[in-house]
C-alpha cells in the first residue's frame, strides 16, 4: 500500500467505522517498507472518568507510656 492510499484509508475509517468515537487510524511504514493502517485507542474523555478515592492519613501514634529504661532494656531484665 502506498502512503497516500494508507492516508485515504485512515480518513475513510475515521469517518465510517463503528469505533470512530473510541479509536483513530494512523498510517505507518511496515517492516517490508510498504505502508499499513494502524488502529489506536483513544483515552476516555474527562467527563466519563470515575471519581477518585483517597484514604485518610493515618493518625499519629500515641506516645509510648513506658519509661526509657522499660523501652530500652525491658521490664524482665534482672537488676544490674
PyMOL Python script that loads the backbone (N, CA, C, O; Angstrom):
from pymol import cmd

cmd.read_pdbstr("""\
ATOM      1  N   UNK A   1       0.850  -1.155   0.000  1.00  0.00           N
ATOM      2  CA  UNK A   1       0.000   0.000   0.000  1.00  0.00           C
ATOM      3  C   UNK A   1       0.911   1.237   0.000  1.00  0.00           C
ATOM      4  O   UNK A   1       1.931   1.259   0.688  1.00  0.00           O
ATOM      5  N   UNK A   2       0.544   2.242  -0.758  1.00  0.00           N
ATOM      6  CA  UNK A   2       1.319   3.480  -0.792  1.00  0.00           C
ATOM      7  C   UNK A   2       0.937   4.349   0.401  1.00  0.00           C
ATOM      8  O   UNK A   2      -0.071   4.106   1.065  1.00  0.00           O
ATOM      9  N   UNK A   3       1.760   5.367   0.661  1.00  0.00           N
ATOM     10  CA  UNK A   3       1.494   6.266   1.769  1.00  0.00           C
ATOM     11  C   UNK A   3       0.168   7.013   1.560  1.00  0.00           C
ATOM     12  O   UNK A   3      -0.610   7.180   2.499  1.00  0.00           O
ATOM     13  N   UNK A   4      -0.076   7.453   0.341  1.00  0.00           N
ATOM     14  CA  UNK A   4      -1.306   8.175   0.041  1.00  0.00           C
ATOM     15  C   UNK A   4      -2.529   7.264   0.200  1.00  0.00           C
ATOM     16  O   UNK A   4      -3.563   7.703   0.705  1.00  0.00           O
ATOM     17  N   UNK A   5      -2.419   6.009  -0.223  1.00  0.00           N
ATOM     18  CA  UNK A   5      -3.525   5.065  -0.066  1.00  0.00           C
ATOM     19  C   UNK A   5      -3.795   4.794   1.417  1.00  0.00           C
ATOM     20  O   UNK A   5      -4.951   4.663   1.820  1.00  0.00           O
ATOM     21  N   UNK A   6      -2.743   4.710   2.224  1.00  0.00           N
ATOM     22  CA  UNK A   6      -2.909   4.486   3.662  1.00  0.00           C
ATOM     23  C   UNK A   6      -3.598   5.682   4.308  1.00  0.00           C
ATOM     24  O   UNK A   6      -4.458   5.512   5.172  1.00  0.00           O
ATOM     25  N   UNK A   7      -3.223   6.892   3.893  1.00  0.00           N
ATOM     26  CA  UNK A   7      -3.873   8.091   4.439  1.00  0.00           C
ATOM     27  C   UNK A   7      -5.354   8.130   4.063  1.00  0.00           C
ATOM     28  O   UNK A   7      -6.199   8.470   4.892  1.00  0.00           O
ATOM     29  N   UNK A   8      -5.663   7.790   2.836  1.00  0.00           N
ATOM     30  CA  UNK A   8      -7.059   7.764   2.399  1.00  0.00           C
ATOM     31  C   UNK A   8      -7.860   6.727   3.186  1.00  0.00           C
ATOM     32  O   UNK A   8      -8.998   6.979   3.584  1.00  0.00           O
ATOM     33  N   UNK A   9      -7.262   5.577   3.402  1.00  0.00           N
ATOM     34  CA  UNK A   9      -7.941   4.520   4.172  1.00  0.00           C
ATOM     35  C   UNK A   9      -8.178   4.978   5.615  1.00  0.00           C
ATOM     36  O   UNK A   9      -9.231   4.697   6.189  1.00  0.00           O
ATOM     37  N   UNK A  10      -7.207   5.677   6.199  1.00  0.00           N
ATOM     38  CA  UNK A  10      -7.364   6.202   7.563  1.00  0.00           C
ATOM     39  C   UNK A  10      -8.517   7.196   7.621  1.00  0.00           C
ATOM     40  O   UNK A  10      -9.329   7.155   8.545  1.00  0.00           O
ATOM     41  N   UNK A  11      -8.590   8.085   6.642  1.00  0.00           N
ATOM     42  CA  UNK A  11      -9.667   9.073   6.600  1.00  0.00           C
ATOM     43  C   UNK A  11     -11.022   8.390   6.442  1.00  0.00           C
ATOM     44  O   UNK A  11     -12.000   8.789   7.074  1.00  0.00           O
ATOM     45  N   UNK A  12     -11.079   7.362   5.599  1.00  0.00           N
ATOM     46  CA  UNK A  12     -12.324   6.622   5.390  1.00  0.00           C
ATOM     47  C   UNK A  12     -12.773   5.936   6.687  1.00  0.00           C
ATOM     48  O   UNK A  12     -13.944   6.014   7.061  1.00  0.00           O
ATOM     49  N   UNK A  13     -11.844   5.269   7.365  1.00  0.00           N
ATOM     50  CA  UNK A  13     -12.179   4.580   8.610  1.00  0.00           C
ATOM     51  C   UNK A  13     -12.586   5.569   9.696  1.00  0.00           C
ATOM     52  O   UNK A  13     -13.495   5.283  10.474  1.00  0.00           O
ATOM     53  N   UNK A  14     -11.932   6.723   9.763  1.00  0.00           N
ATOM     54  CA  UNK A  14     -12.266   7.736  10.764  1.00  0.00           C
ATOM     55  C   UNK A  14     -13.676   8.286  10.549  1.00  0.00           C
ATOM     56  O   UNK A  14     -14.322   8.728  11.500  1.00  0.00           O
ATOM     57  N   UNK A  15     -14.150   8.262   9.315  1.00  0.00           N
ATOM     58  CA  UNK A  15     -15.479   8.798   9.020  1.00  0.00           C
ATOM     59  C   UNK A  15     -16.582   7.757   9.116  1.00  0.00           C
ATOM     60  O   UNK A  15     -17.726   8.114   9.399  1.00  0.00           O
ATOM     61  N   UNK A  16     -16.281   6.478   8.891  1.00  0.00           N
ATOM     62  CA  UNK A  16     -17.345   5.487   8.752  1.00  0.00           C
ATOM     63  C   UNK A  16     -17.313   4.333   9.755  1.00  0.00           C
ATOM     64  O   UNK A  16     -18.334   3.671   9.943  1.00  0.00           O
ATOM     65  N   UNK A  17     -16.197   4.076  10.393  1.00  0.00           N
ATOM     66  CA  UNK A  17     -16.067   2.887  11.242  1.00  0.00           C
ATOM     67  C   UNK A  17     -16.899   3.032  12.520  1.00  0.00           C
ATOM     68  O   UNK A  17     -17.098   4.138  13.021  1.00  0.00           O
ATOM     69  N   UNK A  18     -17.375   1.907  13.035  1.00  0.00           N
ATOM     70  CA  UNK A  18     -18.185   1.874  14.248  1.00  0.00           C
ATOM     71  C   UNK A  18     -17.384   2.384  15.450  1.00  0.00           C
ATOM     72  O   UNK A  18     -17.954   3.022  16.336  1.00  0.00           O
ATOM     73  N   UNK A  19     -16.090   2.119  15.497  1.00  0.00           N
ATOM     74  CA  UNK A  19     -15.241   2.505  16.629  1.00  0.00           C
ATOM     75  C   UNK A  19     -14.650   3.902  16.486  1.00  0.00           C
ATOM     76  O   UNK A  19     -13.677   4.222  17.168  1.00  0.00           O
ATOM     77  N   UNK A  20     -15.205   4.735  15.629  1.00  0.00           N
ATOM     78  CA  UNK A  20     -14.593   6.039  15.365  1.00  0.00           C
ATOM     79  C   UNK A  20     -14.620   6.968  16.578  1.00  0.00           C
ATOM     80  O   UNK A  20     -13.839   7.918  16.630  1.00  0.00           O
ATOM     81  N   UNK A  21     -15.498   6.722  17.556  1.00  0.00           N
ATOM     82  CA  UNK A  21     -15.541   7.559  18.757  1.00  0.00           C
ATOM     83  C   UNK A  21     -14.497   7.165  19.792  1.00  0.00           C
ATOM     84  O   UNK A  21     -14.152   7.968  20.659  1.00  0.00           O
ATOM     85  N   UNK A  22     -13.997   5.952  19.712  1.00  0.00           N
ATOM     86  CA  UNK A  22     -13.047   5.473  20.717  1.00  0.00           C
ATOM     87  C   UNK A  22     -11.666   5.162  20.157  1.00  0.00           C
ATOM     88  O   UNK A  22     -10.745   4.856  20.915  1.00  0.00           O
ATOM     89  N   UNK A  23     -11.509   5.239  18.818  1.00  0.00           N
ATOM     90  CA  UNK A  23     -10.234   4.896  18.191  1.00  0.00           C
ATOM     91  C   UNK A  23      -9.920   5.874  17.060  1.00  0.00           C
ATOM     92  O   UNK A  23     -10.796   6.585  16.567  1.00  0.00           O
ATOM     93  N   UNK A  24      -8.654   5.888  16.666  1.00  0.00           N
ATOM     94  CA  UNK A  24      -8.245   6.622  15.479  1.00  0.00           C
ATOM     95  C   UNK A  24      -7.338   5.720  14.651  1.00  0.00           C
ATOM     96  O   UNK A  24      -6.787   4.745  15.163  1.00  0.00           O
ATOM     97  N   UNK A  25      -7.188   6.039  13.403  1.00  0.00           N
ATOM     98  CA  UNK A  25      -6.375   5.242  12.489  1.00  0.00           C
ATOM     99  C   UNK A  25      -5.247   6.095  11.960  1.00  0.00           C
ATOM    100  O   UNK A  25      -5.450   7.241  11.558  1.00  0.00           O
ATOM    101  N   UNK A  26      -4.036   5.518  11.964  1.00  0.00           N
ATOM    102  CA  UNK A  26      -2.849   6.241  11.535  1.00  0.00           C
ATOM    103  C   UNK A  26      -2.082   5.415  10.514  1.00  0.00           C
ATOM    104  O   UNK A  26      -2.026   4.190  10.626  1.00  0.00           O
ATOM    105  N   UNK A  27      -1.479   6.080   9.502  1.00  0.00           N
ATOM    106  CA  UNK A  27      -0.624   5.346   8.570  1.00  0.00           C
ATOM    107  C   UNK A  27       0.731   5.076   9.220  1.00  0.00           C
ATOM    108  O   UNK A  27       1.240   5.899   9.980  1.00  0.00           O
ATOM    109  N   UNK A  28       1.306   3.916   8.914  1.00  0.00           N
ATOM    110  CA  UNK A  28       2.606   3.546   9.477  1.00  0.00           C
ATOM    111  C   UNK A  28       3.378   2.741   8.450  1.00  0.00           C
ATOM    112  O   UNK A  28       2.808   1.925   7.726  1.00  0.00           O
ATOM    113  N   UNK A  29       4.681   2.977   8.393  1.00  0.00           N
ATOM    114  CA  UNK A  29       5.524   2.210   7.483  1.00  0.00           C
ATOM    115  C   UNK A  29       5.718   0.817   8.071  1.00  0.00           C
ATOM    116  O   UNK A  29       6.107   0.669   9.230  1.00  0.00           O
ATOM    117  N   UNK A  30       5.449  -0.180   7.276  1.00  0.00           N
ATOM    118  CA  UNK A  30       5.553  -1.570   7.719  1.00  0.00           C
ATOM    119  C   UNK A  30       6.968  -2.091   7.628  1.00  0.00           C
ATOM    120  O   UNK A  30       7.848  -1.398   7.117  1.00  0.00           O
ATOM    121  N   UNK A  31       7.210  -3.297   8.111  1.00  0.00           N
ATOM    122  CA  UNK A  31       8.552  -3.887   8.096  1.00  0.00           C
ATOM    123  C   UNK A  31       9.059  -4.166   6.681  1.00  0.00           C
ATOM    124  O   UNK A  31      10.267  -4.239   6.454  1.00  0.00           O
ATOM    125  N   UNK A  32       8.136  -4.320   5.735  1.00  0.00           N
ATOM    126  CA  UNK A  32       8.549  -4.578   4.355  1.00  0.00           C
ATOM    127  C   UNK A  32       8.776  -3.300   3.556  1.00  0.00           C
ATOM    128  O   UNK A  32       9.089  -3.361   2.367  1.00  0.00           O
ATOM    129  N   UNK A  33       8.619  -2.126   4.207  1.00  0.00           N
ATOM    130  CA  UNK A  33       8.818  -0.854   3.520  1.00  0.00           C
ATOM    131  C   UNK A  33       7.537  -0.254   2.983  1.00  0.00           C
ATOM    132  O   UNK A  33       7.514   0.926   2.634  1.00  0.00           O
ATOM    133  N   UNK A  34       6.469  -1.032   2.907  1.00  0.00           N
ATOM    134  CA  UNK A  34       5.180  -0.520   2.460  1.00  0.00           C
ATOM    135  C   UNK A  34       4.456   0.164   3.618  1.00  0.00           C
ATOM    136  O   UNK A  34       4.948   0.186   4.746  1.00  0.00           O
ATOM    137  N   UNK A  35       3.300   0.711   3.327  1.00  0.00           N
ATOM    138  CA  UNK A  35       2.530   1.412   4.342  1.00  0.00           C
ATOM    139  C   UNK A  35       1.340   0.569   4.781  1.00  0.00           C
ATOM    140  O   UNK A  35       0.777  -0.193   3.995  1.00  0.00           O
ATOM    141  N   UNK A  36       0.967   0.717   6.054  1.00  0.00           N
ATOM    142  CA  UNK A  36      -0.169  -0.005   6.607  1.00  0.00           C
ATOM    143  C   UNK A  36      -0.962   0.943   7.500  1.00  0.00           C
ATOM    144  O   UNK A  36      -0.482   2.020   7.853  1.00  0.00           O
ATOM    145  N   UNK A  37      -2.175   0.540   7.864  1.00  0.00           N
ATOM    146  CA  UNK A  37      -3.052   1.334   8.715  1.00  0.00           C
ATOM    147  C   UNK A  37      -3.069   0.703  10.101  1.00  0.00           C
ATOM    148  O   UNK A  37      -3.226  -0.509  10.245  1.00  0.00           O
ATOM    149  N   UNK A  38      -2.904   1.546  11.119  1.00  0.00           N
ATOM    150  CA  UNK A  38      -2.853   1.074  12.500  1.00  0.00           C
ATOM    151  C   UNK A  38      -4.015   1.690  13.276  1.00  0.00           C
ATOM    152  O   UNK A  38      -4.250   2.896  13.194  1.00  0.00           O
ATOM    153  N   UNK A  39      -4.732   0.869  14.024  1.00  0.00           N
ATOM    154  CA  UNK A  39      -5.850   1.324  14.857  1.00  0.00           C
ATOM    155  C   UNK A  39      -5.317   1.610  16.265  1.00  0.00           C
ATOM    156  O   UNK A  39      -4.700   0.747  16.889  1.00  0.00           O
ATOM    157  N   UNK A  40      -5.563   2.837  16.760  1.00  0.00           N
ATOM    158  CA  UNK A  40      -5.043   3.262  18.055  1.00  0.00           C
ATOM    159  C   UNK A  40      -6.220   3.666  18.938  1.00  0.00           C
ATOM    160  O   UNK A  40      -7.083   4.433  18.512  1.00  0.00           O
ATOM    161  N   UNK A  41      -6.257   3.157  20.152  1.00  0.00           N
ATOM    162  CA  UNK A  41      -7.315   3.508  21.099  1.00  0.00           C
ATOM    163  C   UNK A  41      -7.093   4.891  21.684  1.00  0.00           C
ATOM    164  O   UNK A  41      -5.957   5.286  21.948  1.00  0.00           O
ATOM    165  N   UNK A  42      -8.171   5.622  21.886  1.00  0.00           N
ATOM    166  CA  UNK A  42      -8.113   6.954  22.476  1.00  0.00           C
ATOM    167  C   UNK A  42      -8.390   6.875  23.963  1.00  0.00           C
ATOM    168  O   UNK A  42      -9.090   5.971  24.420  1.00  0.00           O
ATOM    169  N   UNK A  43      -7.851   7.808  24.718  1.00  0.00           N
ATOM    170  CA  UNK A  43      -8.143   7.858  26.145  1.00  0.00           C
ATOM    171  C   UNK A  43      -9.577   8.332  26.333  1.00  0.00           C
ATOM    172  O   UNK A  43     -10.079   9.103  25.514  1.00  0.00           O
ATOM    173  N   UNK A  44     -10.245   7.892  27.387  1.00  0.00           N
ATOM    174  CA  UNK A  44     -11.641   8.305  27.587  1.00  0.00           C
ATOM    175  C   UNK A  44     -11.736   9.795  27.888  1.00  0.00           C
ATOM    176  O   UNK A  44     -10.808  10.362  28.464  1.00  0.00           O
ATOM    177  N   UNK A  45     -12.818  10.431  27.518  1.00  0.00           N
ATOM    178  CA  UNK A  45     -12.997  11.851  27.838  1.00  0.00           C
ATOM    179  C   UNK A  45     -13.066  12.069  29.343  1.00  0.00           C
ATOM    180  O   UNK A  45     -13.424  11.164  30.097  1.00  0.00           O
ATOM    181  N   UNK A  46     -12.725  13.266  29.768  1.00  0.00           N
ATOM    182  CA  UNK A  46     -12.684  13.584  31.190  1.00  0.00           C
ATOM    183  C   UNK A  46     -14.032  13.355  31.882  1.00  0.00           C
ATOM    184  O   UNK A  46     -14.058  12.913  33.031  1.00  0.00           O
ATOM    185  N   UNK A  47     -15.148  13.646  31.210  1.00  0.00           N
ATOM    186  CA  UNK A  47     -16.447  13.528  31.874  1.00  0.00           C
ATOM    187  C   UNK A  47     -16.847  12.077  32.119  1.00  0.00           C
ATOM    188  O   UNK A  47     -17.767  11.832  32.899  1.00  0.00           O
ATOM    189  N   UNK A  48     -16.190  11.103  31.483  1.00  0.00           N
ATOM    190  CA  UNK A  48     -16.531   9.700  31.686  1.00  0.00           C
ATOM    191  C   UNK A  48     -15.666   9.022  32.749  1.00  0.00           C
ATOM    192  O   UNK A  48     -15.845   7.838  33.035  1.00  0.00           O
ATOM    193  N   UNK A  49     -14.748   9.755  33.318  1.00  0.00           N
ATOM    194  CA  UNK A  49     -13.882   9.160  34.334  1.00  0.00           C
ATOM    195  C   UNK A  49     -14.635   9.017  35.651  1.00  0.00           C
ATOM    196  O   UNK A  49     -15.522   9.814  35.955  1.00  0.00           O
ATOM    197  N   UNK A  50     -14.285   8.017  36.418  1.00  0.00           N
ATOM    198  CA  UNK A  50     -14.927   7.802  37.707  1.00  0.00           C
ATOM    199  C   UNK A  50     -14.300   8.725  38.750  1.00  0.00           C
ATOM    200  O   UNK A  50     -13.247   9.318  38.517  1.00  0.00           O
ATOM    201  N   UNK A  51     -14.950   8.835  39.884  1.00  0.00           N
ATOM    202  CA  UNK A  51     -14.425   9.686  40.942  1.00  0.00           C
ATOM    203  C   UNK A  51     -13.208   9.032  41.581  1.00  0.00           C
ATOM    204  O   UNK A  51     -13.056   7.810  41.573  1.00  0.00           O
ATOM    205  N   UNK A  52     -12.359   9.868  42.127  1.00  0.00           N
ATOM    206  CA  UNK A  52     -11.162   9.356  42.792  1.00  0.00           C
ATOM    207  C   UNK A  52     -11.475   9.021  44.237  1.00  0.00           C
ATOM    208  O   UNK A  52     -12.347   9.632  44.854  1.00  0.00           O
ATOM    209  N   UNK A  53     -10.768   8.059  44.763  1.00  0.00           N
ATOM    210  CA  UNK A  53     -10.920   7.697  46.164  1.00  0.00           C
ATOM    211  C   UNK A  53      -9.581   7.888  46.845  1.00  0.00           C
ATOM    212  O   UNK A  53      -8.551   7.418  46.362  1.00  0.00           O
ATOM    213  N   UNK A  54      -9.604   8.583  47.973  1.00  0.00           N
ATOM    214  CA  UNK A  54      -8.383   8.829  48.733  1.00  0.00           C
ATOM    215  C   UNK A  54      -8.549   8.259  50.135  1.00  0.00           C
ATOM    216  O   UNK A  54      -9.621   8.352  50.733  1.00  0.00           O
ATOM    217  N   UNK A  55      -7.502   7.683  50.638  1.00  0.00           N
ATOM    218  CA  UNK A  55      -7.516   7.181  52.007  1.00  0.00           C
ATOM    219  C   UNK A  55      -7.175   8.318  52.955  1.00  0.00           C
ATOM    220  O   UNK A  55      -6.356   9.181  52.639  1.00  0.00           O
ATOM    221  N   UNK A  56      -7.807   8.310  54.112  1.00  0.00           N
ATOM    222  CA  UNK A  56      -7.482   9.315  55.115  1.00  0.00           C
ATOM    223  C   UNK A  56      -6.077   9.042  55.637  1.00  0.00           C
ATOM    224  O   UNK A  56      -5.670   7.884  55.733  1.00  0.00           O
ATOM    225  N   UNK A  57      -5.328  10.093  55.977  1.00  0.00           N
ATOM    226  CA  UNK A  57      -3.987   9.861  56.508  1.00  0.00           C
ATOM    227  C   UNK A  57      -4.051   9.144  57.850  1.00  0.00           C
ATOM    228  O   UNK A  57      -4.999   9.333  58.613  1.00  0.00           O
ATOM    229  N   UNK A  58      -3.062   8.336  58.134  1.00  0.00           N
ATOM    230  CA  UNK A  58      -3.018   7.618  59.405  1.00  0.00           C
ATOM    231  C   UNK A  58      -2.860   8.615  60.548  1.00  0.00           C
ATOM    232  O   UNK A  58      -2.088   9.569  60.446  1.00  0.00           O
ATOM    233  N   UNK A  59      -3.594   8.389  61.636  1.00  0.00           N
ATOM    234  CA  UNK A  59      -3.410   9.292  62.780  1.00  0.00           C
ATOM    235  C   UNK A  59      -2.035   9.058  63.394  1.00  0.00           C
ATOM    236  O   UNK A  59      -1.478   7.963  63.312  1.00  0.00           O
ATOM    237  N   UNK A  60      -1.505  10.095  64.002  1.00  0.00           N
ATOM    238  CA  UNK A  60      -0.194   9.934  64.626  1.00  0.00           C
ATOM    239  C   UNK A  60      -0.328   8.962  65.797  1.00  0.00           C
ATOM    240  O   UNK A  60      -1.342   8.950  66.494  1.00  0.00           O
ATOM    241  N   UNK A  61       0.684   8.168  65.998  1.00  0.00           N
ATOM    242  CA  UNK A  61       0.630   7.187  67.073  1.00  0.00           C
ATOM    243  C   UNK A  61       0.822   7.901  68.416  1.00  0.00           C
ATOM    244  O   UNK A  61       1.507   8.920  68.509  1.00  0.00           O
ATOM    245  N   UNK A  62       0.209   7.344  69.426  1.00  0.00           N
ATOM    246  CA  UNK A  62       0.290   7.933  70.770  1.00  0.00           C
ATOM    247  C   UNK A  62       1.693   7.751  71.327  1.00  0.00           C
ATOM    248  O   UNK A  62       2.420   6.844  70.923  1.00  0.00           O
ATOM    249  N   UNK A  63       2.067   8.618  72.256  1.00  0.00           N
ATOM    250  CA  UNK A  63       3.368   8.488  72.902  1.00  0.00           C
ATOM    251  C   UNK A  63       3.415   7.195  73.706  1.00  0.00           C
ATOM    252  O   UNK A  63       2.407   6.752  74.256  1.00  0.00           O
ATOM    253  N   UNK A  64       4.587   6.607  73.762  1.00  0.00           N
ATOM    254  CA  UNK A  64       4.792   5.359  74.499  1.00  0.00           C
ATOM    255  C   UNK A  64       4.788   5.669  75.994  1.00  0.00           C
ATOM    256  O   UNK A  64       5.601   6.472  76.452  1.00  0.00           O
ATOM    257  N   UNK A  65       3.880   5.045  76.772  1.00  0.00           N
ATOM    258  CA  UNK A  65       3.799   5.371  78.207  1.00  0.00           C
ATOM    259  C   UNK A  65       4.919   4.744  79.042  1.00  0.00           C
ATOM    260  O   UNK A  65       5.036   5.037  80.232  1.00  0.00           O
ATOM    261  N   UNK A  66       5.735   3.894  78.439  1.00  0.00           N
ATOM    262  CA  UNK A  66       6.792   3.235  79.214  1.00  0.00           C
ATOM    263  C   UNK A  66       7.952   4.204  79.465  1.00  0.00           C
ATOM    264  O   UNK A  66       8.142   5.177  78.735  1.00  0.00           O
ATOM    265  N   UNK A  67       8.709   3.913  80.500  1.00  0.00           N
ATOM    266  CA  UNK A  67       9.898   4.723  80.804  1.00  0.00           C
ATOM    267  C   UNK A  67      10.997   4.361  79.807  1.00  0.00           C
ATOM    268  O   UNK A  67      10.938   3.304  79.180  1.00  0.00           O
ATOM    269  N   UNK A  68      11.998   5.230  79.657  1.00  0.00           N
ATOM    270  CA  UNK A  68      13.095   4.886  78.747  1.00  0.00           C
ATOM    271  C   UNK A  68      13.769   3.569  79.118  1.00  0.00           C
ATOM    272  O   UNK A  68      14.183   2.818  78.235  1.00  0.00           O
ATOM    273  N   UNK A  69      13.885   3.278  80.430  1.00  0.00           N
ATOM    274  CA  UNK A  69      14.500   2.024  80.842  1.00  0.00           C
ATOM    275  C   UNK A  69      13.677   0.828  80.356  1.00  0.00           C
ATOM    276  O   UNK A  69      14.235  -0.153  79.865  1.00  0.00           O
ATOM    277  N   UNK A  70      12.338   0.911  80.494  1.00  0.00           N
ATOM    278  CA  UNK A  70      11.476  -0.186  80.059  1.00  0.00           C
ATOM    279  C   UNK A  70      11.523  -0.336  78.535  1.00  0.00           C
ATOM    280  O   UNK A  70      11.471  -1.456  78.027  1.00  0.00           O
ATOM    281  N   UNK A  71      11.621   0.766  77.810  1.00  0.00           N
ATOM    282  CA  UNK A  71      11.669   0.684  76.343  1.00  0.00           C
ATOM    283  C   UNK A  71      12.980   0.089  75.858  1.00  0.00           C
ATOM    284  O   UNK A  71      12.986  -0.703  74.916  1.00  0.00           O
ATOM    285  N   UNK A  72      14.101   0.461  76.491  1.00  0.00           N
ATOM    286  CA  UNK A  72      15.414   0.033  76.002  1.00  0.00           C
ATOM    287  C   UNK A  72      15.859  -1.304  76.568  1.00  0.00           C
ATOM    288  O   UNK A  72      16.436  -2.113  75.841  1.00  0.00           O
ATOM    289  N   UNK A  73      15.607  -1.558  77.841  1.00  0.00           N
ATOM    290  CA  UNK A  73      16.087  -2.776  78.467  1.00  0.00           C
ATOM    291  C   UNK A  73      14.967  -3.801  78.586  1.00  0.00           C
ATOM    292  O   UNK A  73      15.171  -4.986  78.324  1.00  0.00           O
ATOM    293  N   UNK A  74      13.812  -3.350  78.974  1.00  0.00           N
ATOM    294  CA  UNK A  74      12.698  -4.257  79.156  1.00  0.00           C
ATOM    295  C   UNK A  74      12.430  -4.487  80.607  1.00  0.00           C
ATOM    296  O   UNK A  74      13.332  -4.377  81.438  1.00  0.00           O
ATOM    297  N   UNK A  75      11.208  -4.804  80.923  1.00  0.00           N
ATOM    298  CA  UNK A  75      10.848  -4.975  82.323  1.00  0.00           C
ATOM    299  C   UNK A  75      11.264  -6.323  82.879  1.00  0.00           C
ATOM    300  O   UNK A  75      11.192  -6.534  84.090  1.00  0.00           O
ATOM    301  N   UNK A  76      11.701  -7.252  82.017  1.00  0.00           N
ATOM    302  CA  UNK A  76      12.076  -8.589  82.504  1.00  0.00           C
ATOM    303  C   UNK A  76      13.575  -8.725  82.738  1.00  0.00           C
ATOM    304  O   UNK A  76      14.054  -9.803  83.089  1.00  0.00           O
ATOM    305  N   UNK A  77      14.319  -7.636  82.546  1.00  0.00           N
ATOM    306  CA  UNK A  77      15.764  -7.700  82.791  1.00  0.00           C
ATOM    307  C   UNK A  77      16.034  -7.700  84.277  1.00  0.00           C
ATOM    308  O   UNK A  77      15.350  -7.016  85.038  1.00  0.00           O
ATOM    309  N   UNK A  78      17.018  -8.457  84.690  1.00  0.00           N
ATOM    310  CA  UNK A  78      17.359  -8.538  86.119  1.00  0.00           C
ATOM    311  C   UNK A  78      18.078  -7.275  86.590  1.00  0.00           C
ATOM    312  O   UNK A  78      18.510  -6.464  85.770  1.00  0.00           O
ATOM    313  N   UNK A  79      18.206  -7.107  87.889  1.00  0.00           N
ATOM    314  CA  UNK A  79      18.891  -5.922  88.429  1.00  0.00           C
ATOM    315  C   UNK A  79      20.352  -5.951  88.015  1.00  0.00           C
ATOM    316  O   UNK A  79      20.986  -7.005  87.975  1.00  0.00           O
ATOM    317  N   UNK A  80      20.865  -4.778  87.711  1.00  0.00           N
ATOM    318  CA  UNK A  80      22.213  -4.639  87.181  1.00  0.00           C
ATOM    319  C   UNK A  80      23.210  -4.683  88.199  1.00  0.00           C
ATOM    320  O   UNK A  80      24.400  -4.578  87.902  1.00  0.00           O
TER     321      UNK A  80
END
""", "prot")
cmd.dss("prot")
cmd.show_as("cartoon", "prot")
cmd.util.cbc("prot")
cmd.orient("prot")
